[in-house]
Amino acid sequence: MKRTNMHVTGDCQAISGVLARIGDKWSVLIVSRLGAGARRFNELKREIGGISQRMLTLTLRGLERDGLIQRTVFPTVPPRVEYALTPLGFSLLEPVTALGDWALANKTKIAAAQQKFDGTEHRPEPRDTGAGVTLLR
């Protein structure tokens, strides 16, 4: 294997890992919410409908591990914890917002394409080979 191939493979693996994190619907919603300012756990849970406590915890940990958010514990009784975007997280906000805007602007076209695709049954068409054998294409 050539060295350039290993580099491309490494790049693909790195990109895949990043896209897996930021492409997750919960991560996008959390980053978007934190773009408006720091939030406590329960604030995020209320603002992001449908996310379970466990999924919110796992997603926050992943975002923190990737350096996109910062978890701050305040020494109060009971302890107060806030989550906020790091500078790296803020740099993600613009492309995530642009992607969300694109999805909203094109949702009607996408739905129409899906309906068209689903309406055509995408089964292979029979093709006569001329040798008495019918193949599917």
N, CA, C and O atoms as a GROMACS GRO file, in nm:
protein
  548
    1MET      N    1   0.085  -0.119   0.000
    1MET     CA    2   0.000   0.000   0.000
    1MET      C    3   0.089   0.124   0.000
    1MET      O    4   0.185   0.132   0.076
    2LYS      N    5   0.056   0.219  -0.085
    2LYS     CA    6   0.134   0.343  -0.092
    2LYS      C    7   0.106   0.430   0.030
    2LYS      O    8   0.000   0.424   0.090
    3ARG      N    9   0.205   0.509   0.063
    3ARG     CA   10   0.191   0.600   0.177
    3ARG      C   11   0.073   0.695   0.158
    3ARG      O   12   0.003   0.725   0.255
    4THR      N   13   0.049   0.743   0.036
    4THR     CA   14  -0.062   0.835   0.012
    4THR      C   15  -0.196   0.768   0.042
    4THR      O   16  -0.289   0.833   0.089
    5ASN      N   17  -0.208   0.638   0.014
    5ASN     CA   18  -0.331   0.568   0.045
    5ASN      C   19  -0.356   0.561   0.195
    5ASN      O   20  -0.470   0.573   0.241
    6MET      N   21  -0.249   0.540   0.271
    6MET     CA   22  -0.265   0.536   0.417
    6MET      C   23  -0.310   0.672   0.468
    6MET      O   24  -0.392   0.681   0.560
    7HIS      N   25  -0.257   0.779   0.408
    7HIS     CA   26  -0.296   0.913   0.450
    7HIS      C   27  -0.445   0.936   0.423
    7HIS      O   28  -0.517   0.989   0.508
    8VAL      N   29  -0.491   0.896   0.304
    8VAL     CA   30  -0.632   0.912   0.269
    8VAL      C   31  -0.719   0.830   0.364
    8VAL      O   32  -0.823   0.877   0.410
    9THR      N   33  -0.678   0.708   0.391
    9THR     CA   34  -0.753   0.623   0.483
    9THR      C   35  -0.760   0.687   0.622
    9THR      O   36  -0.866   0.687   0.684
   10GLY      N   37  -0.650   0.741   0.669
   10GLY     CA   38  -0.648   0.808   0.799
   10GLY      C   39  -0.739   0.929   0.800
   10GLY      O   40  -0.812   0.953   0.896
   11ASP      N   41  -0.736   1.006   0.690
   11ASP     CA   42  -0.824   1.123   0.679
   11ASP      C   43  -0.970   1.080   0.683
   11ASP      O   44  -1.052   1.141   0.751
   12CYS      N   45  -1.002   0.974   0.609
   12CYS     CA   46  -1.141   0.925   0.605
   12CYS      C   47  -1.187   0.881   0.744
   12CYS      O   48  -1.300   0.909   0.784
   13GLN      N   49  -1.100   0.813   0.816
   13GLN     CA   50  -1.135   0.769   0.951
   13GLN      C   51  -1.157   0.888   1.042
   13GLN      O   52  -1.250   0.890   1.123
   14ALA      N   53  -1.070   0.988   1.031
   14ALA     CA   54  -1.085   1.108   1.114
   14ALA      C   55  -1.214   1.182   1.081
   14ALA      O   56  -1.287   1.225   1.171
   15ILE      N   57  -1.241   1.197   0.953
   15ILE     CA   58  -1.363   1.266   0.911
   15ILE      C   59  -1.486   1.189   0.955
   15ILE      O   60  -1.584   1.249   1.001
   16SER      N   61  -1.483   1.058   0.941
   16SER     CA   62  -1.597   0.975   0.981
   16SER      C   63  -1.629   0.993   1.129
   16SER      O   64  -1.746   1.004   1.167
   17GLY      N   65  -1.526   0.995   1.211
   17GLY     CA   66  -1.548   1.013   1.354
   17GLY      C   67  -1.611   1.147   1.387
   17GLY      O   68  -1.702   1.155   1.469
   18VAL      N   69  -1.561   1.251   1.322
   18VAL     CA   70  -1.615   1.386   1.346
   18VAL      C   71  -1.760   1.393   1.297
   18VAL      O   72  -1.847   1.445   1.367
   19LEU      N   73  -1.784   1.342   1.176
   19LEU     CA   74  -1.920   1.347   1.121
   19LEU      C   75  -2.018   1.263   1.203
   19LEU      O   76  -2.135   1.298   1.215
   20ALA      N   77  -1.970   1.153   1.259
   20ALA     CA   78  -2.058   1.072   1.343
   20ALA      C   79  -2.103   1.152   1.465
   20ALA      O   80  -2.217   1.141   1.509
   21ARG      N   81  -2.013   1.233   1.520
   21ARG     CA   82  -2.047   1.314   1.637
   21ARG      C   83  -2.139   1.429   1.599
   21ARG      O   84  -2.246   1.445   1.656
   22ILE      N   85  -2.096   1.509   1.502
   22ILE     CA   86  -2.173   1.630   1.472
   22ILE      C   87  -2.292   1.604   1.383
   22ILE      O   88  -2.381   1.689   1.370
   23GLY      N   89  -2.297   1.486   1.320
   23GLY     CA   90  -2.411   1.453   1.235
   23GLY      C   91  -2.526   1.393   1.314
   23GLY      O   92  -2.636   1.376   1.261
   24ASP      N   93  -2.503   1.362   1.437
   24ASP     CA   94  -2.606   1.308   1.525
   24ASP      C   95  -2.710   1.416   1.554
   24ASP      O   96  -2.674   1.529   1.586
   25LYS      N   97  -2.836   1.381   1.543
   25LYS     CA   98  -2.940   1.484   1.559
   25LYS      C   99  -2.936   1.550   1.697
   25LYS      O  100  -2.963   1.670   1.709
   26TRP      N  101  -2.902   1.476   1.799
   26TRP     CA  102  -2.899   1.535   1.934
   26TRP      C  103  -2.783   1.632   1.947
   26TRP      O  104  -2.798   1.738   2.009
   27SER      N  105  -2.668   1.597   1.890
   27SER     CA  106  -2.552   1.687   1.897
   27SER      C  107  -2.581   1.820   1.829
   27SER      O  108  -2.547   1.926   1.881
   28VAL      N  109  -2.644   1.813   1.713
   28VAL     CA  110  -2.678   1.935   1.640
   28VAL      C  111  -2.771   2.022   1.723
   28VAL      O  112  -2.752   2.143   1.732
   29LEU      N  113  -2.872   1.962   1.783
   29LEU     CA  114  -2.966   2.039   1.864
   29LEU      C  115  -2.899   2.098   1.987
   29LEU      O  116  -2.926   2.213   2.023
   30ILE      N  117  -2.812   2.023   2.051
   30ILE     CA  118  -2.743   2.073   2.170
   30ILE      C  119  -2.650   2.188   2.134
   30ILE      O  120  -2.649   2.291   2.201
   31VAL      N  121  -2.572   2.172   2.028
   31VAL     CA  122  -2.482   2.279   1.985
   31VAL      C  123  -2.563   2.404   1.950
   31VAL      O  124  -2.523   2.515   1.985
   32SER      N  125  -2.675   2.386   1.882
   32SER     CA  126  -2.760   2.500   1.846
   32SER      C  127  -2.812   2.571   1.971
   32SER      O  128  -2.810   2.694   1.977
   33ARG      N  129  -2.859   2.495   2.068
   33ARG     CA  130  -2.911   2.555   2.191
   33ARG      C  131  -2.802   2.628   2.270
   33ARG      O  132  -2.825   2.737   2.323
   34LEU      N  133  -2.685   2.566   2.277
   34LEU     CA  134  -2.575   2.628   2.352
   34LEU      C  135  -2.517   2.748   2.279
   34LEU      O  136  -2.445   2.828   2.339
   35GLY      N  137  -2.547   2.762   2.151
   35GLY     CA  138  -2.504   2.879   2.076
   35GLY      C  139  -2.565   3.007   2.131
   35GLY      O  140  -2.509   3.115   2.114
   36ALA      N  141  -2.679   2.995   2.197
   36ALA     CA  142  -2.746   3.110   2.257
   36ALA      C  143  -2.696   3.138   2.398
   36ALA      O  144  -2.735   3.238   2.458
   37GLY      N  145  -2.612   3.051   2.452
   37GLY     CA  146  -2.559   3.071   2.586
   37GLY      C  147  -2.557   2.943   2.667
   37GLY      O  148  -2.616   2.842   2.627
   38ALA      N  149  -2.490   2.949   2.780
   38ALA     CA  150  -2.476   2.832   2.868
   38ALA      C  151  -2.612   2.786   2.918
   38ALA      O  152  -2.703   2.866   2.938
   39ARG      N  153  -2.624   2.657   2.937
   39ARG     CA  154  -2.748   2.597   2.985
   39ARG      C  155  -2.716   2.492   3.091
   39ARG      O  156  -2.610   2.430   3.090
   40ARG      N  157  -2.812   2.475   3.180
   40ARG     CA  158  -2.804   2.365   3.276
   40ARG      C  159  -2.866   2.241   3.211
   40ARG      O  160  -2.937   2.251   3.111
   41PHE      N  161  -2.837   2.126   3.268
   41PHE     CA  162  -2.882   1.998   3.213
   41PHE      C  163  -3.033   1.998   3.190
   41PHE      O  164  -3.080   1.967   3.081
   42ASN      N  165  -3.109   2.033   3.294
   42ASN     CA  166  -3.255   2.026   3.283
   42ASN      C  167  -3.311   2.130   3.185
   42ASN      O  168  -3.415   2.108   3.124
   43GLU      N  169  -3.242   2.242   3.170
   43GLU     CA  170  -3.284   2.340   3.069
   43GLU      C  171  -3.272   2.279   2.930
   43GLU      O  172  -3.362   2.291   2.847
   44LEU      N  173  -3.159   2.214   2.906
   44LEU     CA  174  -3.140   2.148   2.776
   44LEU      C  175  -3.245   2.041   2.754
   44LEU      O  176  -3.302   2.030   2.646
   45LYS      N  177  -3.270   1.962   2.857
   45LYS     CA  178  -3.368   1.853   2.845
   45LYS      C  179  -3.506   1.907   2.810
   45LYS      O  180  -3.577   1.850   2.727
   46ARG      N  181  -3.545   2.019   2.874
   46ARG     CA  182  -3.676   2.080   2.844
   46ARG      C  183  -3.681   2.138   2.703
   46ARG      O  184  -3.781   2.124   2.633
   47GLU      N  185  -3.572   2.202   2.661
   47GLU     CA  186  -3.568   2.268   2.531
   47GLU      C  187  -3.560   2.171   2.414
   47GLU      O  188  -3.606   2.200   2.304
   48ILE      N  189  -3.501   2.055   2.439
   48ILE     CA  190  -3.486   1.955   2.333
   48ILE      C  191  -3.588   1.845   2.357
   48ILE      O  192  -3.562   1.750   2.430
   49GLY      N  193  -3.702   1.859   2.298
   49GLY     CA  194  -3.809   1.762   2.318
   49GLY      C  195  -3.772   1.623   2.269
   49GLY      O  196  -3.711   1.607   2.163
   50GLY      N  197  -3.809   1.524   2.345
   50GLY     CA  198  -3.792   1.387   2.302
   50GLY      C  199  -3.660   1.321   2.339
   50GLY      O  200  -3.644   1.201   2.316
   51ILE      N  201  -3.566   1.395   2.393
   51ILE     CA  202  -3.439   1.333   2.430
   51ILE      C  203  -3.450   1.276   2.571
   51ILE      O  204  -3.501   1.341   2.662
   52SER      N  205  -3.401   1.154   2.587
   52SER     CA  206  -3.403   1.093   2.720
   52SER      C  207  -3.288   1.147   2.803
   52SER      O  208  -3.192   1.204   2.750
   53GLN      N  209  -3.298   1.129   2.933
   53GLN     CA  210  -3.192   1.175   3.023
   53GLN      C  211  -3.061   1.104   2.990
   53GLN      O  212  -2.955   1.167   2.988
   54ARG      N  213  -3.068   0.976   2.964
   54ARG     CA  214  -2.948   0.898   2.931
   54ARG      C  215  -2.884   0.947   2.801
   54ARG      O  216  -2.762   0.963   2.794
   55MET      N  217  -2.966   0.970   2.698
   55MET     CA  218  -2.912   1.014   2.569
   55MET      C  219  -2.851   1.154   2.581
   55MET      O  220  -2.747   1.183   2.520
   56LEU      N  221  -2.916   1.242   2.659
   56LEU     CA  222  -2.860   1.375   2.680
   56LEU      C  223  -2.725   1.365   2.751
   56LEU      O  224  -2.629   1.433   2.713
   57THR      N  225  -2.718   1.281   2.852
   57THR     CA  226  -2.592   1.262   2.926
   57THR      C  227  -2.482   1.210   2.833
   57THR      O  228  -2.371   1.263   2.833
   58LEU      N  229  -2.513   1.107   2.755
   58LEU     CA  230  -2.414   1.048   2.664
   58LEU      C  231  -2.368   1.148   2.558
   58LEU      O  232  -2.250   1.156   2.526
   59THR      N  233  -2.462   1.224   2.505
   59THR     CA  234  -2.428   1.321   2.401
   59THR      C  235  -2.344   1.434   2.457
   59THR      O  236  -2.247   1.477   2.395
   60LEU      N  237  -2.381   1.483   2.576
   60LEU     CA  238  -2.301   1.588   2.640
   60LEU      C  239  -2.159   1.540   2.668
   60LEU      O  240  -2.063   1.614   2.646
   61ARG      N  241  -2.146   1.418   2.715
   61ARG     CA  242  -2.013   1.363   2.742
   61ARG      C  243  -1.931   1.353   2.614
   61ARG      O  244  -1.812   1.386   2.613
   62GLY      N  245  -1.993   1.307   2.506
   62GLY     CA  246  -1.923   1.297   2.378
   62GLY      C  247  -1.879   1.432   2.327
   62GLY      O  248  -1.767   1.447   2.278
   63LEU      N  249  -1.967   1.531   2.337
   63LEU     CA  250  -1.932   1.666   2.292
   63LEU      C  251  -1.821   1.726   2.377
   63LEU      O  252  -1.734   1.798   2.327
   64GLU      N  253  -1.825   1.696   2.506
   64GLU     CA  254  -1.720   1.744   2.596
   64GLU      C  255  -1.587   1.675   2.562
   64GLU      O  256  -1.482   1.740   2.557
   65ARG      N  257  -1.593   1.546   2.539
   65ARG     CA  258  -1.472   1.469   2.504
   65ARG      C  259  -1.409   1.522   2.376
   65ARG      O  260  -1.286   1.527   2.364
   66ASP      N  261  -1.492   1.563   2.280
   66ASP     CA  262  -1.443   1.615   2.152
   66ASP      C  263  -1.401   1.761   2.160
   66ASP      O  264  -1.355   1.818   2.061
   67GLY      N  265  -1.416   1.823   2.277
   67GLY     CA  266  -1.372   1.961   2.295
   67GLY      C  267  -1.469   2.065   2.243
   67GLY      O  268  -1.433   2.181   2.225
   68LEU      N  269  -1.594   2.024   2.218
   68LEU     CA  270  -1.693   2.116   2.163
   68LEU      C  271  -1.771   2.190   2.271
   68LEU      O  272  -1.818   2.302   2.249
   69ILE      N  273  -1.785   2.128   2.387
   69ILE     CA  274  -1.852   2.194   2.499
   69ILE      C  275  -1.767   2.183   2.624
   69ILE      O  276  -1.679   2.098   2.635
   70GLN      N  277  -1.795   2.272   2.717
   70GLN     CA  278  -1.727   2.272   2.847
   70GLN      C  279  -1.831   2.255   2.955
   70GLN      O  280  -1.937   2.319   2.954
   71ARG      N  281  -1.800   2.168   3.048
   71ARG     CA  282  -1.888   2.144   3.164
   71ARG      C  283  -1.826   2.215   3.282
   71ARG      O  284  -1.710   2.192   3.317
   72THR      N  285  -1.904   2.303   3.345
   72THR     CA  286  -1.855   2.377   3.461
   72THR      C  287  -1.941   2.343   3.582
   72THR      O  288  -2.063   2.356   3.578
   73VAL      N  289  -1.875   2.300   3.690
   73VAL     CA  290  -1.943   2.268   3.815
   73VAL      C  291  -1.920   2.383   3.912
   73VAL      O  292  -1.806   2.418   3.941
   74PHE      N  293  -2.029   2.440   3.960
   74PHE     CA  294  -2.020   2.550   4.057
   74PHE      C  295  -2.033   2.494   4.197
   74PHE      O  296  -2.120   2.411   4.223
   75PRO      N  297  -1.946   2.537   4.291
   75PRO     CA  298  -1.945   2.482   4.427
   75PRO      C  299  -2.058   2.539   4.513
   75PRO      O  300  -2.034   2.616   4.606
   76THR      N  301  -2.177   2.499   4.482
   76THR     CA  302  -2.294   2.540   4.560
   76THR      C  303  -2.360   2.416   4.615
   76THR      O  304  -2.324   2.304   4.578
   77VAL      N  305  -2.455   2.436   4.703
   77VAL     CA  306  -2.532   2.323   4.757
   77VAL      C  307  -2.676   2.343   4.714
   77VAL      O  308  -2.739   2.441   4.756
   78PRO      N  309  -2.731   2.254   4.633
   78PRO     CA  310  -2.664   2.144   4.562
   78PRO      C  311  -2.574   2.200   4.452
   78PRO      O  312  -2.591   2.314   4.410
   79PRO      N  313  -2.480   2.119   4.405
   79PRO     CA  314  -2.389   2.166   4.300
   79PRO      C  315  -2.466   2.206   4.174
   79PRO      O  316  -2.563   2.141   4.135
   80ARG      N  317  -2.423   2.314   4.112
   80ARG     CA  318  -2.485   2.360   3.988
   80ARG      C  319  -2.387   2.330   3.874
   80ARG      O  320  -2.268   2.361   3.884
   81VAL      N  321  -2.438   2.272   3.767
   81VAL     CA  322  -2.355   2.237   3.652
   81VAL      C  323  -2.410   2.308   3.529
   81VAL      O  324  -2.531   2.304   3.504
   82GLU      N  325  -2.322   2.371   3.454
   82GLU     CA  326  -2.361   2.436   3.330
   82GLU      C  327  -2.276   2.384   3.215
   82GLU      O  328  -2.160   2.347   3.231
   83TYR      N  329  -2.338   2.384   3.099
   83TYR     CA  330  -2.269   2.344   2.976
   83TYR      C  331  -2.266   2.464   2.884
   83TYR      O  332  -2.364   2.537   2.870
   84ALA      N  333  -2.151   2.484   2.820
   84ALA     CA  334  -2.135   2.597   2.728
   84ALA      C  335  -2.044   2.553   2.612
   84ALA      O  336  -1.964   2.460   2.626
   85LEU      N  337  -2.059   2.620   2.500
   85LEU     CA  338  -1.973   2.592   2.387
   85LEU      C  339  -1.832   2.643   2.414
   85LEU      O  340  -1.814   2.749   2.474
   86THR      N  341  -1.735   2.568   2.369
   86THR     CA  342  -1.596   2.613   2.371
   86THR      C  343  -1.573   2.694   2.242
   86THR      O  344  -1.661   2.699   2.157
   87PRO      N  345  -1.457   2.758   2.228
   87PRO     CA  346  -1.430   2.824   2.100
   87PRO      C  347  -1.442   2.729   1.980
   87PRO      O  348  -1.490   2.768   1.874
   88LEU      N  349  -1.398   2.605   1.998
   88LEU     CA  350  -1.414   2.505   1.891
   88LEU      C  351  -1.561   2.479   1.863
   88LEU      O  352  -1.602   2.466   1.747
   89GLY      N  353  -1.642   2.470   1.969
   89GLY     CA  354  -1.785   2.450   1.953
   89GLY      C  355  -1.852   2.566   1.881
   89GLY      O  356  -1.940   2.546   1.798
   90PHE      N  357  -1.809   2.689   1.914
   90PHE     CA  358  -1.863   2.806   1.844
   90PHE      C  359  -1.826   2.804   1.696
   90PHE      O  360  -1.904   2.849   1.612
   91SER      N  361  -1.708   2.752   1.664
   91SER     CA  362  -1.669   2.745   1.523
   91SER      C  363  -1.755   2.645   1.446
   91SER      O  364  -1.767   2.654   1.324
   92LEU      N  365  -1.816   2.550   1.516
   92LEU     CA  366  -1.906   2.452   1.455
   92LEU      C  367  -2.046   2.510   1.434
   92LEU      O  368  -2.122   2.462   1.350
   93LEU      N  369  -2.079   2.610   1.510
   93LEU     CA  370  -2.215   2.666   1.507
   93LEU      C  371  -2.254   2.717   1.368
   93LEU      O  372  -2.366   2.693   1.323
   94GLU      N  373  -2.164   2.785   1.301
   94GLU     CA  374  -2.196   2.840   1.168
   94GLU      C  375  -2.227   2.730   1.065
   94GLU      O  376  -2.331   2.738   0.999
   95PRO      N  377  -2.141   2.628   1.049
   95PRO     CA  378  -2.175   2.525   0.950
   95PRO      C  379  -2.300   2.444   0.989
   95PRO      O  380  -2.377   2.405   0.901
   96VAL      N  381  -2.320   2.420   1.118
   96VAL     CA  382  -2.440   2.347   1.161
   96VAL      C  383  -2.565   2.428   1.130
   96VAL      O  384  -2.666   2.374   1.084
   97THR      N  385  -2.559   2.559   1.156
   97THR     CA  386  -2.672   2.647   1.126
   97THR      C  387  -2.698   2.652   0.976
   97THR      O  388  -2.813   2.648   0.933
   98ALA      N  389  -2.592   2.661   0.897
   98ALA     CA  390  -2.606   2.664   0.752
   98ALA      C  391  -2.670   2.535   0.701
   98ALA      O  392  -2.756   2.539   0.613
   99LEU      N  393  -2.628   2.422   0.754
   99LEU     CA  394  -2.686   2.294   0.714
   99LEU      C  395  -2.833   2.286   0.753
   99LEU      O  396  -2.916   2.239   0.674
  100GLY      N  397  -2.865   2.331   0.872
  100GLY     CA  398  -3.006   2.333   0.916
  100GLY      C  399  -3.090   2.424   0.828
  100GLY      O  400  -3.202   2.388   0.790
  101ASP      N  401  -3.037   2.541   0.793
  101ASP     CA  402  -3.109   2.634   0.705
  101ASP      C  403  -3.130   2.571   0.568
  101ASP      O  404  -3.237   2.584   0.509
  102TRP      N  405  -3.026   2.501   0.517
  102TRP     CA  406  -3.038   2.435   0.388
  102TRP      C  407  -3.148   2.328   0.392
  102TRP      O  408  -3.229   2.317   0.300
  103ALA      N  409  -3.149   2.249   0.499
  103ALA     CA  410  -3.249   2.143   0.512
  103ALA      C  411  -3.391   2.202   0.515
  103ALA      O  412  -3.481   2.149   0.450
  104LEU      N  413  -3.410   2.310   0.589
  104LEU     CA  414  -3.542   2.373   0.594
  104LEU      C  415  -3.581   2.431   0.459
  104LEU      O  416  -3.697   2.420   0.418
  105ALA      N  417  -3.487   2.493   0.390
  105ALA     CA  418  -3.516   2.553   0.260
  105ALA      C  419  -3.549   2.449   0.155
  105ALA      O  420  -3.621   2.478   0.059
  106ASN      N  421  -3.498   2.327   0.171
  106ASN     CA  422  -3.516   2.224   0.069
  106ASN      C  423  -3.604   2.108   0.111
  106ASN      O  424  -3.612   2.007   0.040
  107LYS      N  425  -3.670   2.119   0.226
  107LYS     CA  426  -3.748   2.005   0.275
  107LYS      C  427  -3.861   1.966   0.181
  107LYS      O  428  -3.892   1.848   0.169
  108THR      N  429  -3.922   2.062   0.113
  108THR     CA  430  -4.031   2.032   0.020
  108THR      C  431  -3.977   1.957  -0.102
  108THR      O  432  -4.038   1.860  -0.147
  109LYS      N  433  -3.863   2.000  -0.154
  109LYS     CA  434  -3.802   1.932  -0.269
  109LYS      C  435  -3.759   1.790  -0.231
  109LYS      O  436  -3.776   1.696  -0.309
  110ILE      N  437  -3.705   1.775  -0.112
  110ILE     CA  438  -3.662   1.643  -0.067
  110ILE      C  439  -3.782   1.551  -0.050
  110ILE      O  440  -3.778   1.435  -0.091
  111ALA      N  441  -3.889   1.602   0.010
  111ALA     CA  442  -4.010   1.522   0.029
  111ALA      C  443  -4.067   1.480  -0.107
  111ALA      O  444  -4.112   1.366  -0.122
  112ALA      N  445  -4.066   1.571  -0.205
  112ALA     CA  446  -4.117   1.538  -0.338
  112ALA      C  447  -4.032   1.430  -0.404
  112ALA      O  448  -4.085   1.337  -0.466
  113ALA      N  449  -3.900   1.441  -0.390
  113ALA     CA  450  -3.810   1.340  -0.446
  113ALA      C  451  -3.833   1.204  -0.380
  113ALA      O  452  -3.830   1.101  -0.447
  114GLN      N  453  -3.854   1.204  -0.249
  114GLN     CA  454  -3.880   1.079  -0.177
  114GLN      C  455  -4.011   1.016  -0.222
  114GLN      O  456  -4.019   0.895  -0.242
  115GLN      N  457  -4.114   1.098  -0.239
  115GLN     CA  458  -4.243   1.046  -0.287
  115GLN      C  459  -4.229   0.987  -0.425
  115GLN      O  460  -4.283   0.880  -0.454
  116LYS      N  461  -4.157   1.057  -0.512
  116LYS     CA  462  -4.136   1.008  -0.649
  116LYS      C  463  -4.062   0.876  -0.646
  116LYS      O  464  -4.099   0.781  -0.715
  117PHE      N  465  -3.957   0.869  -0.567
  117PHE     CA  466  -3.878   0.746  -0.555
  117PHE      C  467  -3.962   0.633  -0.500
  117PHE      O  468  -3.960   0.522  -0.554
  118ASP      N  469  -4.037   0.660  -0.393
  118ASP     CA  470  -4.119   0.557  -0.330
  118ASP      C  471  -4.233   0.512  -0.420
  118ASP      O  472  -4.278   0.398  -0.411
  119GLY      N  473  -4.280   0.601  -0.507
  119GLY     CA  474  -4.391   0.568  -0.598
  119GLY      C  475  -4.348   0.477  -0.712
  119GLY      O  476  -4.429   0.399  -0.762
  120THR      N  477  -4.225   0.486  -0.752
  120THR     CA  478  -4.174   0.394  -0.854
  120THR      C  479  -4.114   0.279  -0.778
  120THR      O  480  -4.028   0.298  -0.692
  121GLU      N  481  -4.158   0.162  -0.808
  121GLU     CA  482  -4.128   0.047  -0.723
  121GLU      C  483  -3.986  -0.006  -0.735
  121GLU      O  484  -3.955  -0.108  -0.672
  122HIS      N  485  -3.900   0.054  -0.808
  122HIS     CA  486  -3.758   0.019  -0.817
  122HIS      C  487  -3.729  -0.130  -0.814
  122HIS      O  488  -3.638  -0.177  -0.747
  123ARG      N  489  -3.811  -0.203  -0.890
  123ARG     CA  490  -3.782  -0.344  -0.907
  123ARG      C  491  -3.705  -0.361  -1.037
  123ARG      O  492  -3.724  -0.284  -1.131
  124PRO      N  493  -3.618  -0.459  -1.042
  124PRO     CA  494  -3.545  -0.482  -1.166
  124PRO      C  495  -3.641  -0.513  -1.280
  124PRO      O  496  -3.738  -0.588  -1.262
  125GLU      N  497  -3.615  -0.456  -1.398
  125GLU     CA  498  -3.698  -0.484  -1.515
  125GLU      C  499  -3.644  -0.607  -1.584
  125GLU      O  500  -3.523  -0.623  -1.598
  126PRO      N  501  -3.734  -0.696  -1.629
  126PRO     CA  502  -3.686  -0.814  -1.703
  126PRO      C  503  -3.624  -0.772  -1.836
  126PRO      O  504  -3.672  -0.679  -1.901
  127ARG      N  505  -3.518  -0.842  -1.875
  127ARG     CA  506  -3.451  -0.812  -2.001
  127ARG      C  507  -3.426  -0.943  -2.073
  127ARG      O  508  -3.366  -1.035  -2.018
  128ASP      N  509  -3.473  -0.951  -2.197
  128ASP     CA  510  -3.456  -1.072  -2.278
  128ASP      C  511  -3.316  -1.071  -2.339
  128ASP      O  512  -3.278  -0.974  -2.405
  129THR      N  513  -3.241  -1.178  -2.317
  129THR     CA  514  -3.105  -1.187  -2.369
  129THR      C  515  -3.102  -1.238  -2.512
  129THR      O  516  -2.997  -1.235  -2.577
  130GLY      N  517  -3.214  -1.284  -2.561
  130GLY     CA  518  -3.217  -1.340  -2.697
  130GLY      C  519  -3.178  -1.485  -2.701
  130GLY      O  520  -3.185  -1.548  -2.806
  131ALA      N  521  -3.138  -1.541  -2.588
  131ALA     CA  522  -3.097  -1.682  -2.584
  131ALA      C  523  -3.197  -1.764  -2.505
  131ALA      O  524  -3.165  -1.872  -2.454
  132GLY      N  525  -3.318  -1.712  -2.495
  132GLY     CA  526  -3.421  -1.784  -2.421
  132GLY      C  527  -3.407  -1.766  -2.271
  132GLY      O  528  -3.476  -1.834  -2.194
  133VAL      N  529  -3.319  -1.675  -2.228
  133VAL     CA  530  -3.298  -1.651  -2.085
  133VAL      C  531  -3.338  -1.507  -2.057
  133VAL      O  532  -3.298  -1.415  -2.130
  134THR      N  533  -3.415  -1.487  -1.952
  134THR     CA  534  -3.454  -1.352  -1.914
  134THR      C  535  -3.374  -1.313  -1.790
  134THR      O  536  -3.376  -1.383  -1.689
  135LEU      N  537  -3.304  -1.200  -1.800
  135LEU     CA  538  -3.227  -1.149  -1.688
  135LEU      C  539  -3.297  -1.030  -1.627
  135LEU      O  540  -3.377  -0.964  -1.693
  136LEU      N  541  -3.268  -1.004  -1.504
  136LEU     CA  542  -3.320  -0.884  -1.438
  136LEU      C  543  -3.211  -0.779  -1.439
  136LEU      O  544  -3.094  -0.807  -1.414
  137ARG      N  545  -3.252  -0.654  -1.470
  137ARG     CA  546  -3.153  -0.548  -1.463
  137ARG      C  547  -3.181  -0.458  -1.347
  137ARG      O  548  -3.108  -0.361  -1.325
   0.00000   0.00000   0.00000
